[in-house]
Amino acid sequence: MKRYGIIGAGMMGREHISNIALVEGAELVALADPHSRSLEQSLAHAKSSGFDPVTYSNLSDMIGQASLDAIIIAAPNHEHYAIMQAVMQHPIAILLEKPMCTTVPDAKALHEAARTYPNLLWVGLEYRYMPPVTKFIESVHSGMTGPVKMLSIREHRFPFLEKVGDWNRFSENTGGTLVEKCCHFFDLMRHILRDEPVRVYATGGQDVNHLDERYDGRQPDILDNAYVVLDFAKGTRAVLDLCMFAEGSQEQEEIYVLGDRGKLQVGIPSANLTWSPRDKSGPIVEYIETPADALQAGDHHGATFFQLTKFHDALVNGGKAEISTWDGLRSVEIGAAAHQSIDTGLPVDLAPVNFNEATGDRP
């Protein structure tokens, strides 16, 4: 039995509690959060899930007093770097929620520190693990579409949710919408294409959401819509289409890939994978099922469960993280470059990345 602790007892912390309960050989033994109400709510949720964890008001007490095999960090974004500095002083496996950090310098520093960290360290960019998206990626990698020429990701969704202390209303705490929310999608682009972007151009704004809100006299500054265009090293073009005032959309996420053999797309939550070959013999639609318990254990179409299952397997068997601090760093760098492009009105060139294409090794 592997003993888990969670730092951050808010909404995502509770989602992790639900998913730990589904993983054989995993036990939640500790919860830490300075906000007493969040701690009470998550403790009640943990007990209803079959656990009876000890609660702590701070991280240092939890690490010092609880015997843990792994810790899940689900605290607010701007606390990730400081928390990681503390946790990495101990021999413990870490699942760090996205975004890895809110700034590029912090993300770079954490990636450098991770080079010498001897324990499992996994960054929670879990969208790869939604079963329909996983099947989509496998199909692209199998060569179904031929070499990918264009990639499009569309997220049309609801506004940012309310969080404790309204920390997510300000870019200084989140890293900005294109880091906080869209790091998932930039990671997906890199993972689908198995390539690195070399240029980013973006346009976006805050046009609808949170305009009438004030916190200590300050108006929120988080973007609610954007287009982000990326040029990849091997010539593929990709675009992110984000709208956060589209609650009525039939699909929350849609991903399209186009190659010389045809078009492949997947939608969430419909879970339909659609293949449209150029010879017009399609479209061929396949429904990709996600187990009901995984769907019910969170708001990410089963991704949290499947990622946690893989993390737990790596913890038990001594495996490596499938999503590393390099992936976390790149997703932050791309989001930050997109914000820079919006601020300046200019494209942003990204430094070239050297890696072994045969093995996929990154710096």
C-alpha positions as CSV (number, residue, x, y, z in Angstrom):
1,M,0.0,0.0,0.0
2,K,1.4,3.4,-1.0
3,R,0.7,6.3,1.3
4,Y,-0.4,9.6,-0.4
5,G,-0.6,13.1,1.0
6,I,-2.2,16.1,-0.7
7,I,-1.2,19.8,-0.3
8,G,-4.1,21.9,-1.4
9,A,-7.6,20.9,-0.3
10,G,-9.6,22.8,-2.8
11,M,-11.5,21.7,-5.8
12,M,-8.6,19.9,-7.5
13,G,-7.5,18.4,-4.3
14,R,-11.0,16.8,-3.9
15,E,-10.8,15.5,-7.4
16,H,-7.5,13.7,-6.5
17,I,-9.1,12.3,-3.4
18,S,-11.9,10.7,-5.5
19,N,-9.3,9.2,-7.9
20,I,-7.0,7.9,-5.2
21,A,-10.0,5.9,-4.0
22,L,-10.2,4.2,-7.4
23,V,-6.5,3.2,-7.6
24,E,-5.7,-0.2,-6.1
25,G,-2.9,0.0,-3.6
26,A,-3.2,3.7,-2.9
27,E,-4.2,5.2,0.4
28,L,-4.8,8.9,1.3
29,V,-3.2,9.4,4.8
30,A,-2.6,13.2,5.0
31,L,-4.2,16.5,3.8
32,A,-2.7,20.0,4.2
33,D,-4.1,23.4,3.6
34,P,-4.0,26.7,5.5
35,H,-7.6,27.4,4.7
36,S,-9.7,25.7,7.4
37,R,-12.9,25.6,5.5
38,S,-11.3,23.9,2.5
39,L,-9.6,21.4,4.8
40,E,-13.0,20.6,6.5
41,Q,-14.7,20.0,3.1
42,S,-11.9,17.8,1.8
43,L,-11.7,15.8,5.0
44,A,-15.5,15.1,4.8
45,H,-15.0,14.1,1.1
46,A,-12.1,11.9,2.0
47,K,-14.1,10.1,4.7
48,S,-17.0,9.6,2.3
49,S,-14.4,8.0,-0.1
50,G,-13.2,5.5,2.6
51,F,-10.2,7.4,4.0
52,D,-9.4,9.0,7.3
53,P,-6.4,11.2,6.7
54,V,-4.7,13.4,9.3
55,T,-5.1,17.1,8.5
56,Y,-2.4,19.7,8.8
57,S,-2.6,23.5,8.5
58,N,0.8,23.7,6.8
59,L,3.1,21.7,4.5
60,S,6.1,21.4,6.8
61,D,4.1,19.7,9.6
62,M,2.6,17.2,7.1
63,I,6.0,16.3,5.6
64,G,7.6,16.2,9.0
65,Q,5.0,14.1,10.8
66,A,3.3,12.0,8.1
67,S,5.0,8.9,6.6
68,L,4.4,9.4,2.9
69,D,5.4,7.7,-0.3
70,A,4.0,10.3,-2.6
71,I,2.6,13.8,-2.4
72,I,0.2,15.5,-4.8
73,I,0.5,19.3,-5.0
74,A,-2.8,20.9,-5.8
75,A,-2.2,24.3,-4.2
76,P,-2.7,27.6,-6.0
77,N,-0.4,28.1,-9.0
78,H,1.7,30.9,-7.5
79,E,2.6,28.6,-4.5
80,H,4.0,25.8,-6.6
81,Y,7.6,26.9,-6.8
82,A,8.0,27.5,-3.1
83,I,6.2,24.2,-2.2
84,M,8.4,22.3,-4.6
85,Q,11.6,23.8,-3.0
86,A,10.4,22.4,0.3
87,V,9.1,19.0,-0.8
88,M,12.2,18.2,-2.9
89,Q,14.3,18.2,0.3
90,H,12.7,14.9,1.1
91,P,12.8,11.4,-0.5
92,I,9.2,11.4,-1.8
93,A,7.5,11.0,-5.2
94,I,5.7,14.1,-6.5
95,L,2.7,14.7,-8.7
96,L,2.7,18.5,-9.4
97,E,-0.4,20.0,-10.8
98,K,-0.2,22.3,-13.8
99,P,1.1,24.8,-14.5
100,M,4.4,23.8,-13.1
101,C,5.2,27.4,-12.2
102,T,3.7,30.8,-13.1
103,T,6.9,32.4,-14.5
104,V,9.5,31.1,-17.0
105,P,12.4,31.8,-14.6
106,D,10.8,29.7,-11.9
107,A,10.0,27.0,-14.3
108,K,13.6,26.9,-15.6
109,A,15.0,26.8,-12.1
110,L,12.7,24.0,-11.1
111,H,13.6,22.0,-14.2
112,E,17.3,22.4,-13.4
113,A,16.7,21.3,-9.8
114,A,14.8,18.2,-11.1
115,R,17.9,17.0,-13.0
116,T,19.4,15.9,-9.7
117,Y,16.1,14.9,-7.9
118,P,16.4,11.1,-7.5
119,N,12.7,10.4,-7.0
120,L,9.6,10.3,-9.3
121,L,8.5,13.8,-10.3
122,W,5.5,14.0,-12.6
123,V,3.9,17.2,-13.9
124,G,0.1,17.0,-14.1
125,L,-0.7,17.9,-17.7
126,E,-3.3,15.2,-17.7
127,Y,-5.3,16.1,-20.9
128,R,-3.2,13.5,-22.7
129,Y,-5.0,10.8,-20.7
130,M,-8.7,11.5,-21.6
131,P,-9.5,8.1,-23.3
132,P,-10.9,9.8,-26.5
133,V,-7.8,12.1,-26.7
134,T,-5.4,9.2,-26.1
135,K,-7.0,7.2,-28.9
136,F,-6.8,10.3,-31.1
137,I,-3.1,10.7,-30.4
138,E,-2.4,7.0,-31.0
139,S,-4.2,7.2,-34.4
140,V,-2.1,10.2,-35.4
141,H,1.1,8.5,-34.3
142,S,0.1,5.4,-36.3
143,G,0.2,7.5,-39.5
144,M,-3.5,7.5,-40.2
145,T,-3.5,11.1,-41.5
146,G,-0.1,11.0,-43.0
147,P,2.4,13.7,-42.0
148,V,0.5,16.3,-40.0
149,K,0.4,19.7,-41.8
150,M,-2.2,21.5,-39.6
151,L,-3.3,21.0,-36.0
152,S,-6.2,22.9,-34.3
153,I,-7.4,22.8,-30.7
154,R,-10.6,24.6,-29.8
155,E,-11.8,25.1,-26.2
156,H,-15.1,26.9,-25.9
157,R,-16.1,26.7,-22.2
158,F,-17.4,28.4,-19.1
159,P,-15.5,31.2,-17.2
160,F,-13.0,30.5,-14.5
161,L,-14.6,29.1,-11.4
162,E,-14.5,30.8,-8.0
163,K,-11.5,29.8,-5.8
164,V,-10.5,30.5,-2.2
165,G,-9.5,34.1,-1.9
166,D,-10.3,34.7,-5.6
167,W,-6.6,34.1,-6.3
168,N,-7.4,33.0,-9.9
169,R,-8.7,36.4,-10.9
170,F,-5.3,37.9,-11.4
171,S,-2.5,37.0,-13.8
172,E,0.2,37.5,-11.1
173,N,-1.2,34.5,-9.3
174,T,-2.0,32.3,-12.3
175,G,0.7,33.1,-14.8
176,G,-2.1,34.4,-17.1
177,T,-4.9,32.5,-18.8
178,L,-2.6,31.2,-21.5
179,V,-0.3,29.7,-18.9
180,E,-2.9,28.7,-16.3
181,K,-5.5,27.2,-18.6
182,C,-3.8,26.6,-21.9
183,C,-0.6,24.9,-20.8
184,H,-2.6,21.7,-21.3
185,F,-3.1,22.5,-24.9
186,F,0.4,23.5,-25.7
187,D,1.6,20.3,-24.1
188,L,-0.9,18.4,-26.3
189,M,0.4,20.1,-29.4
190,R,4.0,19.1,-28.6
191,H,2.9,15.6,-27.7
192,I,0.8,15.0,-30.8
193,L,3.4,16.4,-33.2
194,R,6.4,15.1,-31.4
195,D,8.0,18.4,-32.2
196,E,8.9,21.8,-30.7
197,P,7.5,25.2,-31.6
198,V,9.8,27.9,-33.0
199,R,7.5,30.9,-33.2
200,V,4.3,32.0,-31.5
201,Y,1.8,34.7,-32.5
202,A,-1.3,35.5,-30.4
203,T,-4.1,37.9,-30.1
204,G,-6.6,38.0,-27.3
205,G,-8.4,40.0,-24.6
206,Q,-10.7,40.3,-21.7
207,D,-14.0,41.2,-23.3
208,V,-16.8,39.7,-21.3
209,N,-15.9,37.9,-18.0
210,H,-15.2,39.5,-14.6
211,L,-15.4,43.1,-15.9
212,D,-17.8,44.1,-13.1
213,E,-15.8,42.4,-10.3
214,R,-13.5,44.2,-7.9
215,Y,-11.1,42.8,-5.3
216,D,-9.6,45.4,-3.0
217,G,-10.5,47.9,-5.6
218,R,-8.7,46.0,-8.4
219,Q,-10.4,44.6,-11.5
220,P,-9.4,41.1,-12.6
221,D,-7.0,41.0,-15.5
222,I,-7.4,37.5,-16.8
223,L,-8.0,37.0,-20.6
224,D,-11.2,35.3,-21.6
225,N,-10.5,34.7,-25.3
226,A,-7.6,34.3,-27.6
227,Y,-6.2,32.9,-30.8
228,V,-2.7,31.5,-30.6
229,V,-0.8,30.4,-33.7
230,L,2.4,28.3,-33.5
231,D,5.0,27.4,-36.1
232,F,6.7,24.1,-35.4
233,A,10.3,23.2,-36.3
234,K,9.3,20.5,-38.9
235,G,6.9,22.9,-40.6
236,T,3.5,22.1,-39.0
237,R,1.2,25.0,-38.1
238,A,-1.0,24.8,-35.1
239,V,-3.7,27.1,-33.6
240,L,-5.4,27.4,-30.3
241,D,-8.9,28.9,-30.3
242,L,-10.0,29.8,-26.8
243,C,-13.3,31.2,-25.6
244,M,-14.3,31.3,-21.9
245,F,-17.8,32.7,-22.3
246,A,-19.2,29.8,-24.3
247,E,-21.1,27.8,-21.7
248,G,-23.7,26.6,-24.2
249,S,-21.2,24.9,-26.6
250,Q,-22.0,21.3,-27.6
251,E,-18.3,20.4,-27.3
252,Q,-16.0,21.9,-24.7
253,E,-12.8,20.7,-26.5
254,E,-12.3,19.8,-30.1
255,I,-9.0,18.7,-31.6
256,Y,-8.4,18.5,-35.4
257,V,-5.4,17.1,-37.3
258,L,-5.1,17.4,-41.1
259,G,-2.5,15.5,-43.2
260,D,-2.2,14.5,-46.9
261,R,-4.5,11.4,-46.2
262,G,-7.3,13.2,-44.5
263,K,-8.7,14.8,-41.4
264,L,-9.0,13.3,-37.9
265,Q,-10.9,15.0,-35.1
266,V,-12.1,14.3,-31.6
267,G,-14.6,16.0,-29.4
268,I,-15.1,16.2,-25.6
269,P,-17.5,15.4,-24.0
270,S,-19.1,13.6,-27.0
271,A,-16.1,11.3,-27.1
272,N,-16.5,10.8,-30.8
273,L,-13.4,10.2,-32.9
274,T,-14.1,11.1,-36.6
275,W,-12.0,10.1,-39.5
276,S,-12.6,11.9,-42.8
277,P,-10.3,10.5,-45.5
278,R,-9.7,12.6,-48.6
279,D,-11.2,9.9,-50.9
280,K,-14.6,10.8,-49.3
281,S,-15.2,7.3,-48.1
282,G,-16.0,8.7,-44.7
283,P,-16.8,10.2,-42.3
284,I,-16.2,7.2,-40.0
285,V,-17.3,7.9,-36.4
286,E,-16.1,5.9,-33.4
287,Y,-17.3,6.4,-29.9
288,I,-14.5,6.1,-27.3
289,E,-15.9,5.0,-24.0
290,T,-14.5,6.1,-20.6
291,P,-15.4,4.0,-17.6
292,A,-18.2,5.6,-15.6
293,D,-16.3,5.6,-12.3
294,A,-13.4,7.6,-13.9
295,L,-15.9,10.0,-15.4
296,Q,-17.7,10.6,-12.1
297,A,-14.4,11.1,-10.2
298,G,-13.6,14.5,-11.7
299,D,-14.2,17.1,-14.3
300,H,-11.5,16.1,-16.8
301,H,-13.2,13.2,-18.7
302,G,-11.3,10.5,-16.8
303,A,-7.9,12.0,-17.4
304,T,-7.1,12.5,-13.7
305,F,-7.8,8.8,-13.0
306,F,-5.7,7.5,-15.9
307,Q,-2.8,9.8,-15.1
308,L,-2.9,8.8,-11.5
309,T,-2.9,5.1,-12.4
310,K,0.2,5.6,-14.5
311,F,1.8,7.7,-11.7
312,H,1.0,5.0,-9.2
313,D,2.4,2.3,-11.4
314,A,5.6,4.2,-11.8
315,L,5.8,4.7,-8.1
316,V,5.3,1.0,-7.4
317,N,7.6,-0.3,-10.1
318,G,10.3,2.4,-10.2
319,G,9.3,3.8,-13.6
320,K,9.9,7.2,-15.1
321,A,7.5,10.1,-15.3
322,E,5.7,10.2,-18.7
323,I,5.3,14.0,-18.2
324,S,8.5,15.6,-17.0
325,T,9.6,19.0,-15.8
326,W,10.8,19.6,-19.4
327,D,7.2,19.2,-20.6
328,G,6.1,21.5,-17.8
329,L,8.7,24.1,-18.6
330,R,7.9,24.1,-22.3
331,S,4.2,24.5,-21.7
332,V,4.9,27.6,-19.5
333,E,7.3,29.0,-22.0
334,I,4.8,28.8,-24.8
335,G,2.0,30.3,-22.7
336,A,4.3,33.2,-21.6
337,A,5.4,33.8,-25.2
338,A,1.7,34.0,-26.3
339,H,1.0,36.6,-23.6
340,Q,4.1,38.6,-24.7
341,S,2.8,38.5,-28.3
342,I,-0.6,39.8,-27.2
343,D,1.1,42.6,-25.2
344,T,3.4,43.7,-28.0
345,G,1.4,42.8,-31.1
346,L,4.4,40.9,-32.5
347,P,5.3,37.3,-33.0
348,V,7.8,35.8,-30.5
349,D,10.6,33.5,-31.6
350,L,11.4,30.6,-29.3
351,A,14.9,29.4,-28.8
352,P,15.7,26.2,-30.9
353,V,15.7,23.0,-28.9
354,N,18.3,20.3,-29.5
355,F,17.2,16.7,-28.9
356,N,17.8,13.2,-30.1
357,E,14.9,12.5,-32.5
358,A,15.5,8.7,-32.3
359,T,15.0,8.5,-28.5
360,G,13.0,11.7,-27.9
361,D,15.5,12.8,-25.2
362,R,15.1,16.4,-24.2
363,P,17.5,18.7,-22.4
